[in-house]
Amino acid sequence: MSEEKGTRKVDLAEAIRSKLEQKKKQAGSGSTAFHDSQTKKLTTQNNKKPNNQRRRTGGS
């Protein structure tokens, strides 16, 4: 009855497979160029603090 209307029930495994195929097609179509343009060189986030031992101890 539901097949006559054009919508059929899809089990979960089949739905996951179709979604995965769509993602693979989308990834293969041009996402590699997208990822290459979006990557940045990683830099360290912690800055070196100045050594204030002289000031703490009263200098030399």
C-alpha positions, 0 to 999 in steps of 0.5 A, a space after each residue: 500500500 505504501 509502495 503505491 504512493 511512492 514512499 516506501 519504508 526503509 530499514 535503518 541499515 539501508 538508510 545508513 548505507 545510503 547516507 554514507 554513500 552520499 557522504 562519500 560522493 560529496 567527499 570525493 567531488 571536491 572536499 579535498 581542495 576545500 580542506 587544503 585551503 582551510 588548513 592553517 599552520 599550527 602555532 603555540 598558544 603559550 607565550 614565554 613569561 619574562 624571568 623576573 627573578 632579579 626583581 623578586 630577589 632585589 637585583 644583584 
